[in-house]
């Protein structure tokens, strides 16, 4: 399920050591491919992981599917797993 949650709720989850939470920074700018990674390197929430729009959140561009098609499910699942995300994990995704 997807929810928009308050910063206070995120803080509660992070304080509750029994709740498995992973923070994910997805900042991006379609006019500057390096914006997100540069912003992440400059400053990000503690323990947050970065997912790059082009490298992590998009699949190969084909005849139909837009500029940022959904990535291959197995590849995407592997990338999430490398960041400690499983079916039981609460994932907090943030942008600017």
The first five atom37 places (N, CA, C, CB, O) and aatype in JSON, in Angstrom:
{
  "aatype": [20, 20, 20, 20, 20, 20, 20, 20, 20, 20, 20, 20, 20, 20, 20, 20, 20, 20, 20, 20, 20, 20, 20, 20, 20, 20, 20, 20, 20, 20, 20, 20, 20, 20, 20, 20, 20, 20, 20, 20, 20, 20, 20, 20, 20, 20, 20, 20, 20, 20, 20, 20, 20, 20, 20, 20, 20, 20, 20, 20, 20, 20, 20, 20, 20, 20, 20, 20, 20, 20, 20, 20, 20, 20, 20, 20, 20, 20, 20, 20, 20, 20, 20, 20, 20, 20, 20, 20, 20, 20, 20, 20, 20, 20, 20, 20],
  "atom_mask": [
    [1, 1, 1, 1, 1],
    [1, 1, 1, 1, 1],
    [1, 1, 1, 1, 1],
    [1, 1, 1, 1, 1],
    [1, 1, 1, 1, 1],
    [1, 1, 1, 1, 1],
    [1, 1, 1, 1, 1],
    [1, 1, 1, 1, 1],
    [1, 1, 1, 1, 1],
    [1, 1, 1, 1, 1],
    [1, 1, 1, 1, 1],
    [1, 1, 1, 1, 1],
    [1, 1, 1, 1, 1],
    [1, 1, 1, 1, 1],
    [1, 1, 1, 1, 1],
    [1, 1, 1, 1, 1],
    [1, 1, 1, 1, 1],
    [1, 1, 1, 1, 1],
    [1, 1, 1, 1, 1],
    [1, 1, 1, 1, 1],
    [1, 1, 1, 1, 1],
    [1, 1, 1, 1, 1],
    [1, 1, 1, 1, 1],
    [1, 1, 1, 1, 1],
    [1, 1, 1, 1, 1],
    [1, 1, 1, 1, 1],
    [1, 1, 1, 1, 1],
    [1, 1, 1, 1, 1],
    [1, 1, 1, 1, 1],
    [1, 1, 1, 1, 1],
    [1, 1, 1, 1, 1],
    [1, 1, 1, 1, 1],
    [1, 1, 1, 1, 1],
    [1, 1, 1, 1, 1],
    [1, 1, 1, 1, 1],
    [1, 1, 1, 1, 1],
    [1, 1, 1, 1, 1],
    [1, 1, 1, 1, 1],
    [1, 1, 1, 1, 1],
    [1, 1, 1, 1, 1],
    [1, 1, 1, 1, 1],
    [1, 1, 1, 1, 1],
    [1, 1, 1, 1, 1],
    [1, 1, 1, 1, 1],
    [1, 1, 1, 1, 1],
    [1, 1, 1, 1, 1],
    [1, 1, 1, 1, 1],
    [1, 1, 1, 1, 1],
    [1, 1, 1, 1, 1],
    [1, 1, 1, 1, 1],
    [1, 1, 1, 1, 1],
    [1, 1, 1, 1, 1],
    [1, 1, 1, 1, 1],
    [1, 1, 1, 1, 1],
    [1, 1, 1, 1, 1],
    [1, 1, 1, 1, 1],
    [1, 1, 1, 1, 1],
    [1, 1, 1, 1, 1],
    [1, 1, 1, 1, 1],
    [1, 1, 1, 1, 1],
    [1, 1, 1, 1, 1],
    [1, 1, 1, 1, 1],
    [1, 1, 1, 1, 1],
    [1, 1, 1, 1, 1],
    [1, 1, 1, 1, 1],
    [1, 1, 1, 1, 1],
    [1, 1, 1, 1, 1],
    [1, 1, 1, 1, 1],
    [1, 1, 1, 1, 1],
    [1, 1, 1, 1, 1],
    [1, 1, 1, 1, 1],
    [1, 1, 1, 1, 1],
    [1, 1, 1, 1, 1],
    [1, 1, 1, 1, 1],
    [1, 1, 1, 1, 1],
    [1, 1, 1, 1, 1],
    [1, 1, 1, 1, 1],
    [1, 1, 1, 1, 1],
    [1, 1, 1, 1, 1],
    [1, 1, 1, 1, 1],
    [1, 1, 1, 1, 1],
    [1, 1, 1, 1, 1],
    [1, 1, 1, 1, 1],
    [1, 1, 1, 1, 1],
    [1, 1, 1, 1, 1],
    [1, 1, 1, 1, 1],
    [1, 1, 1, 1, 1],
    [1, 1, 1, 1, 1],
    [1, 1, 1, 1, 1],
    [1, 1, 1, 1, 1],
    [1, 1, 1, 1, 1],
    [1, 1, 1, 1, 1],
    [1, 1, 1, 1, 1],
    [1, 1, 1, 1, 1],
    [1, 1, 1, 1, 1],
    [1, 1, 1, 1, 1]
  ],
  "atom_positions": [
    [[0.84, -1.18, 0.0], [0.0, 0.0, 0.0], [0.88, 1.25, 0.0], [-0.95, 0.0, 1.21], [2.01, 1.24, 0.5]],
    [[0.36, 2.29, -0.55], [1.07, 3.55, -0.63], [0.35, 4.59, 0.21], [1.2, 4.03, -2.1], [-0.87, 4.73, 0.16]],
    [[1.13, 5.32, 0.99], [0.57, 6.37, 1.84], [1.46, 7.6, 1.76], [0.44, 5.88, 3.3], [2.66, 7.5, 1.51]],
    [[0.86, 8.74, 1.96], [1.65, 9.94, 2.22], [1.61, 10.11, 3.74], [1.08, 11.23, 1.45], [0.53, 10.2, 4.33]],
    [[2.78, 10.13, 4.35], [2.84, 10.18, 5.81], [3.59, 11.42, 6.27], [3.52, 8.91, 6.35], [4.32, 12.05, 5.51]],
    [[3.38, 11.74, 7.51], [4.0, 12.94, 8.08], [5.43, 12.64, 8.52], [3.16, 13.45, 9.28], [5.78, 11.49, 8.79]],
    [[6.25, 13.68, 8.6], [7.61, 13.5, 9.14], [7.58, 12.96, 10.57], [8.36, 14.83, 9.1], [8.48, 12.22, 10.98]],
    [[6.54, 13.32, 11.32], [6.43, 12.83, 12.7], [6.25, 11.31, 12.72], [5.25, 13.51, 13.42], [6.81, 10.63, 13.59]],
    [[5.47, 10.78, 11.78], [5.25, 9.34, 11.7], [6.54, 8.63, 11.32], [4.14, 9.01, 10.69], [6.85, 7.57, 11.86]],
    [[7.27, 9.2, 10.4], [8.56, 8.62, 10.02], [9.49, 8.59, 11.23], [9.21, 9.41, 8.86], [10.17, 7.59, 11.47]],
    [[9.52, 9.67, 11.98], [10.35, 9.73, 13.19], [9.95, 8.64, 14.18], [10.24, 11.11, 13.86], [10.82, 8.02, 14.8]],
    [[8.66, 8.4, 14.34], [8.19, 7.32, 15.23], [8.72, 5.98, 14.75], [6.64, 7.29, 15.29], [9.22, 5.18, 15.54]],
    [[8.6, 5.73, 13.45], [9.09, 4.45, 12.91], [10.58, 4.29, 13.14], [8.78, 4.34, 11.42], [11.04, 3.21, 13.5]],
    [[11.34, 5.37, 12.94], [12.78, 5.29, 13.11], [13.17, 5.09, 14.57], [13.44, 6.55, 12.58], [14.17, 4.43, 14.86]],
    [[12.4, 5.64, 15.49], [12.66, 5.46, 16.92], [12.31, 4.05, 17.37], [11.88, 6.47, 17.74], [12.94, 3.52, 18.29]],
    [[11.32, 3.44, 16.73], [10.88, 2.08, 17.05], [11.84, 1.1, 16.39], [9.41, 1.83, 16.59], [11.68, 0.78, 15.21]],
    [[12.79, 0.62, 17.11], [13.83, -0.24, 16.55], [13.27, -1.58, 16.03], [14.9, -0.51, 17.59], [13.97, -2.32, 15.35]],
    [[12.01, -1.89, 16.36], [11.41, -3.13, 15.88], [10.77, -2.96, 14.5], [10.36, -3.62, 16.88], [10.41, -3.95, 13.86]],
    [[10.61, -1.73, 14.04], [10.04, -1.46, 12.73], [11.17, -1.36, 11.72], [9.18, -0.16, 12.74], [12.1, -0.57, 11.89]],
    [[11.09, -2.17, 10.65], [12.09, -2.17, 9.6], [11.76, -1.07, 8.6], [12.16, -3.56, 8.89], [10.8, -1.19, 7.83]],
    [[12.55, 0.02, 8.62], [12.31, 1.18, 7.76], [13.56, 1.48, 6.95], [11.91, 2.42, 8.61], [14.68, 1.49, 7.47]],
    [[13.36, 1.73, 5.66], [14.44, 2.15, 4.79], [14.02, 3.45, 4.12], [14.8, 1.04, 3.74], [12.94, 3.54, 3.54]],
    [[14.89, 4.44, 4.21], [14.65, 5.74, 3.58], [15.29, 5.73, 2.2], [15.22, 6.91, 4.46], [16.42, 5.26, 2.02]],
    [[14.56, 6.26, 1.2], [15.05, 6.29, -0.17], [14.89, 7.69, -0.75], [14.31, 5.24, -1.05], [13.78, 8.23, -0.81]],
    [[15.99, 8.26, -1.16], [16.04, 9.59, -1.79], [15.93, 9.38, -3.3], [17.37, 10.37, -1.41], [16.75, 8.69, -3.89]],
    [[14.91, 9.98, -3.91], [14.71, 9.84, -5.37], [14.74, 11.2, -6.08], [13.37, 9.13, -5.65], [14.13, 11.36, -7.13]],
    [[15.44, 12.16, -5.51], [15.48, 13.49, -6.13], [16.04, 13.39, -7.54], [16.33, 14.45, -5.29], [17.01, 12.69, -7.81]],
    [[15.39, 14.13, -8.44], [15.8, 14.12, -9.85], [15.36, 15.41, -10.52], [15.2, 12.89, -10.58], [14.46, 16.11, -10.05]],
    [[16.02, 15.7, -11.63], [15.66, 16.84, -12.46], [15.83, 16.38, -13.91], [16.55, 18.13, -12.14], [16.93, 15.98, -14.31]],
    [[14.76, 16.43, -14.68], [14.8, 15.94, -16.06], [15.75, 16.74, -16.94], [13.42, 15.97, -16.66], [16.14, 16.27, -18.01]],
    [[16.13, 17.93, -16.51], [17.05, 18.77, -17.28], [18.5, 18.62, -16.85], [16.64, 20.21, -17.17], [19.4, 19.14, -17.5]],
    [[18.72, 17.9, -15.75], [20.08, 17.73, -15.22], [20.18, 16.33, -14.63], [20.42, 18.82, -14.14], [19.76, 16.1, -13.5]],
    [[20.73, 15.39, -15.4], [20.78, 13.99, -14.99], [21.54, 13.77, -13.69], [21.4, 13.17, -16.08], [21.26, 12.81, -12.97]],
    [[22.49, 14.63, -13.37], [23.29, 14.46, -12.16], [22.74, 15.21, -10.95], [24.69, 14.91, -12.42], [23.32, 15.14, -9.86]],
    [[21.65, 15.93, -11.12], [21.09, 16.71, -10.02], [20.85, 15.86, -8.77], [19.78, 17.37, -10.45], [21.28, 16.22, -7.68]],
    [[20.18, 14.75, -8.93], [19.81, 13.93, -7.78], [21.01, 13.41, -7.01], [18.97, 12.77, -8.22], [21.07, 13.52, -5.79]],
    [[21.96, 12.84, -7.73], [23.14, 12.31, -7.06], [23.94, 13.43, -6.41], [24.01, 11.53, -8.04], [24.47, 13.26, -5.31]],
    [[24.02, 14.58, -7.09], [24.74, 15.72, -6.49], [24.04, 16.21, -5.22], [24.85, 16.87, -7.5], [24.69, 16.5, -4.22]],
    [[22.71, 16.3, -5.27], [21.95, 16.72, -4.09], [22.11, 15.72, -2.95], [20.46, 16.89, -4.43], [22.26, 16.12, -1.79]],
    [[22.08, 14.43, -3.28], [22.25, 13.38, -2.26], [23.63, 13.47, -1.62], [22.04, 11.98, -2.89], [23.76, 13.39, -0.4]],
    [[24.65, 13.62, -2.45], [26.01, 13.71, -1.91], [26.21, 14.94, -1.05], [27.02, 13.71, -3.05], [26.98, 14.92, -0.09]],
    [[25.52, 16.02, -1.38], [25.63, 17.26, -0.61], [24.93, 17.13, 0.74], [25.04, 18.44, -1.4], [25.45, 17.57, 1.77]],
    [[23.74, 16.53, 0.73], [22.96, 16.42, 1.97], [21.8, 15.46, 1.75], [22.43, 17.82, 2.43], [21.12, 15.52, 0.73]],
    [[21.58, 14.58, 2.7], [20.44, 13.67, 2.64], [20.06, 13.24, 4.05], [20.76, 12.44, 1.76], [20.82, 13.42, 5.0]],
    [[18.88, 12.68, 4.17], [18.44, 12.2, 5.48], [19.36, 11.08, 5.96], [16.96, 11.72, 5.43], [19.83, 10.28, 5.14]],
    [[19.61, 11.01, 7.26], [20.51, 9.98, 7.78], [20.08, 8.59, 7.34], [20.57, 10.05, 9.3], [18.9, 8.23, 7.4]],
    [[21.06, 7.81, 6.91], [20.88, 6.41, 6.5], [20.04, 6.23, 5.24], [20.26, 5.65, 7.62], [19.69, 5.1, 4.9]],
    [[19.71, 7.31, 4.56], [18.92, 7.18, 3.33], [19.79, 6.62, 2.2], [18.33, 8.55, 2.92], [20.99, 6.88, 2.13]],
    [[19.16, 5.86, 1.34], [19.79, 5.34, 0.12], [19.33, 6.2, -1.04], [19.45, 3.83, -0.11], [18.25, 6.79, -1.0]],
    [[20.15, 6.26, -2.09], [19.78, 7.03, -3.27], [19.43, 6.08, -4.41], [20.92, 7.98, -3.69], [20.17, 5.13, -4.67]],
    [[18.31, 6.34, -5.09], [17.96, 5.62, -6.31], [17.93, 6.64, -7.45], [16.58, 4.87, -6.16], [17.18, 7.62, -7.4]],
    [[18.74, 6.4, -8.45], [18.88, 7.3, -9.59], [17.76, 7.05, -10.59], [20.26, 7.11, -10.26], [17.45, 5.9, -10.92]],
    [[17.14, 8.14, -11.07], [16.03, 8.03, -12.01], [16.4, 7.2, -13.23], [15.57, 9.41, -12.44], [15.66, 6.3, -13.63]],
    [[17.53, 7.49, -13.83], [17.93, 6.8, -15.06], [18.49, 5.4, -14.8], [18.97, 7.63, -15.81], [18.18, 4.46, -15.53]],
    [[19.31, 5.26, -13.78], [20.03, 4.01, -13.54], [19.25, 2.98, -12.73], [21.3, 4.3, -12.84], [19.44, 1.78, -12.92]],
    [[18.39, 3.43, -11.83], [17.7, 2.51, -10.92], [16.19, 2.44, -11.11], [17.99, 2.89, -9.52], [15.58, 1.38, -10.94]],
    [[15.59, 3.57, -11.45], [14.12, 3.65, -11.47], [13.52, 3.55, -12.87], [13.68, 4.94, -10.85], [12.3, 3.63, -13.02]],
    [[14.35, 3.37, -13.88], [13.86, 3.28, -15.25], [14.45, 2.07, -15.95], [14.19, 4.55, -16.04], [15.59, 1.68, -15.69]],
    [[13.66, 1.49, -16.84], [14.14, 0.38, -17.65], [14.64, 0.88, -18.99], [13.05, -0.66, -17.85], [14.73, 2.09, -19.22]],
    [[14.95, -0.06, -19.85], [15.41, 0.29, -21.19], [14.29, 0.95, -21.98], [15.93, -0.96, -21.93], [13.15, 0.49, -21.95]],
    [[14.62, 2.02, -22.67], [13.65, 2.72, -23.5], [13.46, 1.91, -24.78], [14.11, 4.19, -23.81], [14.42, 1.6, -25.49]],
    [[12.2, 1.57, -25.06], [11.87, 0.8, -26.26], [10.94, 1.62, -27.12], [11.23, -0.57, -25.89], [10.73, 2.8, -26.87]],
    [[10.39, 1.0, -28.14], [9.54, 1.72, -29.09], [8.4, 2.44, -28.38], [8.97, 0.75, -30.12], [8.11, 3.6, -28.7]],
    [[7.76, 1.79, -27.43], [6.68, 2.4, -26.66], [7.04, 2.29, -25.18], [5.29, 1.72, -26.97], [7.68, 1.32, -24.77]],
    [[6.64, 3.24, -24.4], [6.91, 3.15, -22.97], [7.43, 4.42, -22.35], [7.88, 2.07, -22.72], [7.66, 4.46, -21.14]],
    [[7.63, 5.46, -23.14], [8.07, 6.72, -22.57], [9.56, 6.76, -22.33], [7.35, 6.97, -21.3], [10.28, 5.81, -22.63]],
    [[10.02, 7.88, -21.78], [11.45, 8.08, -21.53], [11.94, 7.38, -20.27], [11.73, 9.55, -21.41], [13.13, 7.13, -20.13]],
    [[11.03, 7.06, -19.36], [11.4, 6.41, -18.1], [10.46, 5.25, -17.82], [11.38, 7.43, -16.92], [9.67, 5.29, -16.87]],
    [[10.52, 4.19, -18.66], [9.62, 3.06, -18.45], [9.97, 2.3, -17.17], [9.67, 2.11, -19.65], [11.09, 2.38, -16.66]],
    [[9.0, 1.58, -16.67], [9.21, 0.78, -15.46], [10.36, -0.19, -15.7], [7.91, 0.01, -15.05], [10.43, -0.81, -16.76]],
    [[11.26, -0.32, -14.73], [12.4, -1.23, -14.93], [11.97, -2.7, -14.87], [13.48, -0.96, -13.87], [10.88, -3.02, -14.39]],
    [[12.84, -3.56, -15.35], [12.64, -5.0, -15.24], [12.43, -5.35, -13.77], [13.85, -5.78, -15.85], [13.2, -4.92, -12.91]],
    [[11.41, -6.13, -13.49], [11.03, -6.43, -12.1], [12.15, -7.12, -11.34], [9.78, -7.3, -12.08], [12.43, -6.75, -10.2]],
    [[12.79, -8.11, -11.93], [13.85, -8.84, -11.23], [15.05, -7.93, -10.93], [14.3, -10.05, -12.05], [15.62, -7.99, -9.85]],
    [[15.41, -7.11, -11.89], [16.53, -6.18, -11.69], [16.2, -5.17, -10.6], [16.87, -5.45, -13.01], [17.03, -4.89, -9.73]],
    [[14.99, -4.63, -10.65], [14.57, -3.65, -9.65], [14.51, -4.28, -8.26], [13.2, -3.05, -10.02], [14.96, -3.68, -7.29]],
    [[13.96, -5.49, -8.17], [13.89, -6.18, -6.88], [15.28, -6.42, -6.32], [13.14, -7.52, -7.02], [15.5, -6.28, -5.11]],
    [[16.24, -6.77, -7.18], [17.61, -6.99, -6.72], [18.2, -5.69, -6.17], [18.49, -7.52, -7.88], [18.84, -5.7, -5.12]],
    [[17.98, -4.57, -6.88], [18.49, -3.28, -6.42], [17.89, -2.89, -5.08], [18.2, -2.2, -7.46], [18.58, -2.36, -4.22]],
    [[16.59, -3.15, -4.9], [15.95, -2.86, -3.62], [16.52, -3.75, -2.53], [14.43, -3.04, -3.7], [16.81, -3.28, -1.43]],
    [[16.69, -5.03, -2.82], [17.26, -5.96, -1.85], [18.65, -5.56, -1.42], [17.29, -7.35, -2.41], [19.01, -5.72, -0.25]],
    [[19.46, -5.04, -2.35], [20.81, -4.58, -2.02], [20.78, -3.43, -1.03], [21.54, -4.15, -3.28], [21.78, -3.16, -0.35]],
    [[19.66, -2.75, -0.94], [19.52, -1.62, -0.03], [18.75, -2.01, 1.24], [18.8, -0.47, -0.73], [18.34, -1.15, 2.02]],
    [[18.56, -3.31, 1.44], [17.93, -3.79, 2.66], [16.41, -3.79, 2.63], [18.38, -2.98, 3.81], [15.77, -3.87, 3.67]],
    [[15.83, -3.69, 1.44], [14.37, -3.65, 1.31], [13.84, -5.03, 0.98], [13.94, -2.63, 0.23], [14.3, -5.68, 0.03]],
    [[12.88, -5.46, 1.77], [12.21, -6.75, 1.54], [10.7, -6.52, 1.57], [12.64, -7.82, 2.61], [10.24, -5.39, 1.68]],
    [[9.95, -7.59, 1.47], [8.48, -7.49, 1.52], [7.99, -6.97, 2.86], [7.86, -8.85, 1.24], [6.88, -6.46, 2.95]],
    [[8.8, -7.09, 3.91], [8.39, -6.67, 5.25], [8.83, -5.25, 5.59], [8.94, -7.62, 6.27], [8.48, -4.73, 6.65]],
    [[9.59, -4.63, 4.72], [10.18, -3.32, 4.99], [9.18, -2.19, 4.72], [11.44, -3.12, 4.15], [8.47, -2.21, 3.72]],
    [[9.15, -1.22, 5.62], [8.45, 0.03, 5.35], [9.44, 0.91, 4.61], [7.92, 0.73, 6.69], [10.55, 1.15, 5.1]],
    [[9.05, 1.39, 3.44], [9.94, 2.19, 2.62], [9.4, 3.62, 2.58], [10.06, 1.59, 1.19], [8.24, 3.85, 2.25]],
    [[10.26, 4.56, 2.94], [9.91, 5.97, 2.89], [10.69, 6.59, 1.73], [10.22, 6.7, 4.25], [11.91, 6.67, 1.78]],
    [[9.96, 7.01, 0.71], [10.56, 7.6, -0.48], [10.36, 9.12, -0.4], [9.93, 7.01, -1.8], [9.26, 9.6, -0.13]],
    [[11.44, 9.86, -0.64], [11.3, 11.31, -0.59], [11.99, 11.99, -1.76], [11.86, 11.85, 0.71], [12.91, 11.45, -2.38]],
    [[11.51, 13.19, -2.04], [11.99, 14.02, -3.13], [12.07, 15.45, -2.58], [11.04, 13.93, -4.4], [11.8, 15.67, -1.4]],
    [[12.43, 16.4, -3.41], [12.51, 17.79, -2.96], [11.2, 18.28, -2.42], [12.96, 18.68, -4.08], [11.09, 19.43, -2.0]]
  ]
}
